[in-house]
């Protein structure tokens, strides 16, 4: 008997040991799979030296494909953490744009020295619409492409000076300038493999034209700044300014863009700036002239998310400020000193005229706010009023909307009565069904 018991215990012990071994193997397999699913990151140390031999501090070091932003320290060193793969390192400062292709499969150090890099000297020229006069007061930018494609790999990089010194490769090159009521925003794909001059000719290069119209709320023409951002292969390249007054003509490279306006008016001690239209997209074709307008009377609205609330509920307020052409405002501010303007929002009970909530909302991208109704808020109608001081544009403007508040307890009681009525109706139907079924059975027996 003892021998049989011992055999059973031994078998049980072996079974437990087998289960433990299988669990250990499973845990080990999961650990290995997790380790393989999370690629190791290597340390890439980048040291940037300027043309004068000194370290360049505070400089952005980017990668293509993009990982995250890195900046050099006081010794010109940036430490990157990159997964295994092929990358292009990119730095830009002043007159120098350096890039280097690297294969990351271990920790490594990369030295970008402006004195030792194989850089090309690049001059840029922009001519006016007569195609004879050069515009010297122009800006020049470059944007590297993703390897093997024409897709921009990052935002454009401004370069200052003539010439600029650039690593070899494929780039989108662009310029913007303004002279005598005519603006330019031109770009083209270039291959840089030696010293060269990149020229832009509005009258010879394929272009389209934009006629600008900028108005104040009273209908008069005003000044400001018109900016466009080229969209190439679905990528935004970066904003360039190319217009200043209503009636300006802007020459642009055919393609897709989005635009915004900075409309400005001056008071005694400030410059008031109304920015609209940043998400408005448009297309310009070769030889085409389009008109883009902004300004005019303000379209100012305030909304709440429901028309009726219970006591203690949340109320979500949304503000909208547009110009008369439907361009959405994204900033309204003053300069010298800079100050973002505030929308003053007040919520009052119409019956008692008591203020139950007030707040200030900054005039920026998302003009929203949420507050909670008091649990003992009076039943009845309420009004949300928002005001904004637009200074010399149109003074103080306002918008309002109404909502109502009902008693939560009465609503609960109403639902209780409705539920009770439904239950009674169901019980009555069940009893009636049983009675009818009983009578049917009596007839069948008879």
C-alpha positions in Angstrom: 0.0 0.0 0.0 2.8 2.3 0.9 4.6 1.5 -2.3 1.5 2.4 -4.4 1.2 5.7 -2.5 4.8 6.5 -3.0 4.4 5.8 -6.8 1.5 8.2 -7.0 3.4 10.9 -5.1 6.4 10.4 -7.4 4.2 10.7 -10.5 2.6 13.9 -9.1 6.0 15.4 -8.3 7.1 14.6 -11.9 4.0 16.2 -13.3 4.5 19.4 -11.2 8.1 19.6 -12.3 7.1 19.2 -15.9 4.5 22.0 -15.5 7.1 24.3 -13.9 9.6 23.6 -16.8 6.9 24.4 -19.4 6.0 27.6 -17.6 9.7 28.6 -17.4 10.1 27.9 -21.1 7.0 29.9 -22.0 8.2 32.9 -19.9 11.6 32.7 -21.5 10.0 32.6 -25.0 7.8 35.6 -24.2 10.9 37.5 -22.9 12.8 36.7 -26.1 9.9 37.7 -28.3 9.5 41.0 -26.5 13.2 41.7 -26.8 13.1 41.0 -30.5 9.9 43.1 -30.9 11.6 46.1 -29.4 14.6 47.0 -31.6 17.7 48.2 -29.7 18.6 51.8 -29.9 22.1 52.9 -30.6 23.9 56.1 -29.5 24.9 58.3 -32.3 27.1 61.2 -31.1 27.2 64.1 -33.6 29.7 66.9 -33.3 29.2 70.1 -35.3 32.0 72.5 -36.1 31.5 75.8 -37.9 33.5 77.3 -40.7 35.6 79.2 -38.2 36.6 76.0 -36.4 34.5 76.6 -33.2 31.7 74.3 -32.0 28.2 75.3 -33.0 25.9 75.2 -29.9 22.1 75.3 -29.8 21.9 73.9 -33.3 19.2 71.5 -34.4 20.3 68.1 -35.6 17.5 66.4 -37.6 17.3 63.0 -39.1 15.6 61.7 -42.3 13.4 59.8 -41.7 12.4 62.0 -38.9 12.8 60.7 -35.3 12.8 63.6 -32.9 14.5 66.9 -32.4 18.0 67.0 -31.0 20.1 70.1 -30.3 23.9 70.6 -29.8 25.2 71.5 -26.4 27.9 74.2 -25.6 30.5 71.9 -27.1 28.6 71.5 -30.3 27.7 67.9 -29.5 24.2 66.3 -29.9 23.6 62.7 -28.6 21.0 60.9 -30.7 19.2 57.6 -29.9 18.4 55.7 -33.1 17.1 52.3 -34.0 19.2 50.3 -36.5 18.7 51.6 -40.1 19.7 54.1 -42.7 19.5 57.8 -41.9 20.4 61.2 -43.2 21.8 63.6 -40.6 20.9 67.2 -41.3 22.1 70.5 -39.8 21.5 74.1 -41.0 23.0 77.3 -39.6 23.6 80.7 -41.3 25.1 80.0 -44.7 25.8 76.3 -44.1 23.6 73.3 -44.8 25.3 70.0 -44.1 23.9 66.5 -44.4 25.5 63.0 -44.1 24.1 59.6 -44.9 24.8 57.0 -42.1 24.1 53.3 -41.5 23.3 52.7 -37.8 24.2 49.2 -36.6 26.2 50.1 -33.5 27.2 53.1 -31.3 29.0 55.7 -33.4 30.4 59.2 -33.6 29.8 61.5 -36.6 31.8 64.8 -37.1 30.2 67.5 -39.3 32.9 70.1 -39.8 32.1 72.9 -42.2 35.8 73.2 -43.1 36.1 69.6 -44.1 32.8 68.8 -45.7 32.5 68.5 -49.5 30.1 71.5 -49.9 28.9 73.3 -53.0 28.8 77.1 -53.2 25.2 78.1 -54.2 24.1 81.6 -55.4 20.5 82.5 -55.8 18.9 85.2 -58.0 15.4 86.5 -58.2 14.3 88.7 -61.1 11.3 91.0 -61.3 8.5 90.8 -63.9 10.5 92.7 -66.5 13.0 89.8 -66.3 15.9 92.4 -66.4 16.1 93.7 -62.9 17.4 91.5 -60.1 15.6 91.7 -56.7 18.4 91.7 -54.2 16.2 91.8 -51.1 14.9 88.3 -51.4 14.9 85.2 -49.2 16.3 81.8 -50.2 15.5 78.3 -48.8 16.2 74.7 -49.4 14.4 71.5 -48.5 16.1 68.1 -48.9 14.1 65.3 -50.5 13.6 61.9 -49.1 16.3 59.6 -50.7 15.2 58.3 -54.1 12.0 60.5 -54.2 10.8 64.0 -54.9 9.0 64.1 -51.6 10.2 66.9 -49.2 11.8 65.3 -46.2 11.4 68.2 -43.8 10.3 71.9 -43.6 12.3 74.4 -45.6 15.6 75.6 -44.2 16.3 79.3 -44.6 19.8 80.2 -45.7 21.3 83.7 -45.5 24.1 85.2 -47.5 25.5 84.8 -51.0 26.9 82.3 -51.6 25.6 79.6 -49.3 27.4 76.3 -48.7 25.4 73.1 -49.2 26.0 69.4 -49.2 25.4 67.6 -52.5 22.0 66.1 -53.2 18.4 66.6 -54.4 16.5 69.6 -53.0 13.5 71.7 -53.4 14.8 75.3 -53.7 12.6 78.3 -53.2 12.6 82.1 -52.9 10.3 84.8 -51.8 10.5 88.6 -52.4 8.5 91.7 -52.8 9.0 94.9 -54.8 6.7 97.7 -55.9 3.4 95.9 -55.2 4.5 92.6 -56.7 5.3 89.6 -54.6 6.9 86.3 -55.5 6.8 82.8 -54.0 8.6 80.4 -56.3 10.1 77.0 -55.9 11.7 74.3 -58.1 13.4 70.9 -57.8 17.2 71.1 -58.2 20.1 68.6 -58.2 23.1 70.1 -56.5 26.4 68.3 -57.3 28.7 71.3 -57.9 28.9 75.1 -57.5 25.9 76.7 -59.2 23.5 79.7 -59.4 19.8 79.0 -59.0 17.7 81.6 -60.8 14.0 82.4 -60.5 12.3 84.2 -63.4 8.6 85.0 -62.9 8.1 85.8 -66.6 10.0 82.7 -67.9 9.3 80.1 -65.3 5.9 78.5 -65.2 3.8 80.7 -62.8 0.3 81.6 -61.9 -0.9 84.9 -60.3 -2.8 85.8 -57.1 -4.6 89.1 -56.7 -4.9 90.1 -53.1 -7.8 91.9 -51.5 -7.7 93.0 -47.9 -10.4 95.0 -46.2 -11.2 96.4 -42.8 -14.7 95.9 -41.3 -15.9 99.2 -42.8 -15.0 98.0 -46.4 -11.8 100.1 -46.8 -8.6 98.5 -48.1 -5.9 97.9 -45.5 -2.4 96.6 -45.3 -1.0 93.5 -43.6 1.0 90.4 -44.7 0.0 87.6 -47.0 1.7 84.3 -46.6 1.5 81.0 -48.5 2.9 77.5 -47.8 3.5 75.2 -50.7 2.1 71.7 -50.4 4.3 69.1 -52.3 3.4 65.4 -52.3 1.0 66.2 -49.4 3.8 67.7 -47.3 3.8 71.3 -46.0 7.1 73.0 -46.8 6.9 76.1 -44.7 5.4 79.6 -44.7 6.8 82.4 -46.9 5.6 86.0 -47.0 4.9 87.5 -50.4 2.3 90.3 -50.2 1.6 93.4 -48.1 -1.3 95.4 -49.4 -4.7 95.0 -51.0 -4.2 95.1 -54.8 -0.8 93.4 -54.7 -0.1 90.8 -57.4 1.8 87.7 -56.3 3.5 85.3 -58.7 3.7 81.7 -57.5 4.8 78.4 -58.9 1.8 76.3 -60.0 0.7 73.9 -57.4 -1.2 73.4 -54.2 -1.0 75.9 -51.3 -2.6 77.0 -48.1 -2.6 80.7 -47.0 -3.0 83.1 -44.2 -3.4 86.8 -43.8 -2.1 89.1 -41.0 -4.4 92.1 -41.3 -3.1 95.1 -39.3 -4.4 98.4 -38.1 -2.7 100.9 -35.7 -4.1 102.7 -32.7 -2.3 105.4 -30.8 0.1 103.1 -29.0 -0.4 99.6 -30.5 -0.5 97.6 -33.7 -3.6 95.4 -33.8 -3.2 92.2 -35.8 -6.0 89.9 -37.0 -4.8 86.6 -38.4 -7.2 84.5 -40.6 -7.3 81.6 -43.1 -4.4 79.3 -42.1 -6.3 76.2 -43.1 -7.7 77.6 -46.4 -6.2 75.6 -49.3 -6.2 76.5 -52.9 -4.6 75.5 -56.3 -2.9 77.8 -58.8 -2.5 76.5 -62.4 0.0 77.8 -65.0 -1.1 81.1 -66.5 -4.1 81.3 -64.2 -5.0 84.4 -62.1 -7.0 83.9 -58.9 -8.3 86.3 -56.3 -7.9 85.7 -52.6 -9.7 88.0 -50.2 -9.7 88.5 -46.5 -11.2 90.9 -43.9 -14.5 92.9 -44.0 -17.2 92.8 -41.3 -16.6 90.2 -38.6 -18.8 87.1 -38.3 -18.8 86.4 -34.5 -20.7 83.6 -33.0 -21.0 81.7 -29.6 -22.5 78.2 -29.3 -23.4 75.7 -26.6 -23.6 72.0 -27.1 -27.3 71.6 -26.2 -30.4 73.7 -26.0 -31.6 72.3 -22.7 -29.6 71.2 -19.6 -30.4 69.7 -16.2 -29.1 71.2 -13.0 -25.5 70.2 -12.3 -24.8 69.4 -16.0 -21.7 70.5 -17.9 -22.1 73.3 -20.5 -19.6 73.4 -23.3 -19.1 76.8 -25.0 -17.5 77.3 -28.4 -16.6 80.7 -29.9 -16.0 81.4 -33.6 -14.6 84.5 -35.2 -14.5 84.7 -39.0 -14.1 87.4 -41.6 -16.8 88.1 -44.2 -15.1 85.7 -46.7 -15.4 82.7 -44.3 -11.8 82.7 -43.2 -11.4 81.4 -39.7 -9.5 83.5 -37.2 -6.7 81.9 -35.3 -5.1 84.8 -33.6 -6.1 88.3 -32.6 -3.4 90.2 -30.8 -1.6 93.4 -30.4 2.1 94.2 -30.7 4.6 96.4 -28.7 4.0 94.9 -26.3 2.6 91.6 -27.6 -0.7 90.7 -26.0 -3.2 88.0 -27.0 -6.7 89.5 -26.9 -9.3 87.9 -24.6 -13.0 87.1 -25.2 -15.0 87.9 -22.1 -17.8 85.4 -21.6 -20.7 85.9 -19.2 -23.6 83.5 -18.5 -26.7 85.0 -16.9 -30.2 83.8 -15.9 -32.7 85.9 -17.9 -35.3 85.9 -15.2 -33.2 87.1 -12.3 -30.3 88.8 -14.4 -27.9 87.0 -12.0 -24.5 86.0 -13.4 -23.8 82.3 -12.8 -20.5 82.1 -14.7 -17.9 84.3 -16.3 -14.5 83.7 -17.8 -11.9 84.9 -20.3 -11.0 82.9 -23.4 -7.8 83.6 -25.3 -8.2 84.6 -29.0 -6.3 81.7 -30.5 -6.8 78.4 -32.2 -9.3 76.5 -30.0 -11.7 79.0 -28.4 -13.6 76.7 -26.1 -14.6 76.4 -22.4 -16.7 74.1 -20.2 -18.4 75.0 -16.9 -20.8 73.1 -14.6 -24.3 74.5 -13.8 -25.0 74.9 -10.1 -27.0 72.0 -8.6 -29.6 74.6 -7.5 -29.6 76.6 -10.7 -33.0 78.3 -11.3 -35.2 76.8 -13.9 -35.7 78.9 -17.0 -33.8 80.5 -19.8 -30.1 81.6 -19.7 -28.0 83.7 -22.1 -24.3 83.3 -23.0 -22.8 86.6 -24.1 -19.2 86.9 -25.4 -17.5 90.2 -26.2 -14.2 91.1 -27.8 -12.5 94.4 -28.1 -11.1 94.6 -31.6 -9.7 98.1 -31.2 -9.4 100.2 -34.4 -10.9 97.4 -36.4 -14.5 97.5 -35.1 -14.4 98.4 -31.4 -16.2 96.0 -29.1 -18.1 93.2 -30.9 -20.4 90.8 -29.2 -22.3 87.5 -29.8 -24.9 85.6 -27.8 -26.9 82.4 -27.6 -29.6 81.0 -25.2 -30.3 77.8 -23.5 -32.7 76.5 -20.8 -32.4 74.7 -17.5 -34.9 72.2 -16.1 -35.3 70.6 -12.6 -33.5 67.4 -12.5 -35.8 66.0 -9.7 -38.9 66.6 -11.8 -37.3 64.9 -14.7 -36.4 61.9 -12.5 -40.0 61.7 -11.2 -41.3 61.9 -14.8 -39.1 58.9 -15.7 -40.3 57.0 -12.6 -43.9 57.5 -13.6 -43.2 56.4 -17.2 -41.4 53.3 -16.0 -44.2 52.5 -13.5 -46.8 52.9 -16.3 -44.9 50.6 -18.6 -44.6 47.9 -15.8 -48.4 48.1 -15.1 -49.2 47.8 -18.8 -47.0 44.7 -19.1 -48.5 43.1 -16.0 -52.0 43.8 -17.3 -51.1 42.3 -20.7 -49.7 39.2 -18.9 -52.8 38.7 -16.8 -55.1 39.3 -19.8 -53.1 36.7 -21.7 -53.4 34.1 -18.9 -57.2 34.7 -18.6 -57.7 34.3 -22.4 -55.5 31.2 -22.4 -57.6 29.7 -19.5 -60.8 30.2 -21.3 -59.4 28.6 -24.4 -58.4 25.5 -22.4 -61.9 25.3 -20.8 -63.5 25.2 -24.3 -61.2 22.5 -25.5 -62.0 20.3 -22.5 -65.8 20.8 -23.0 
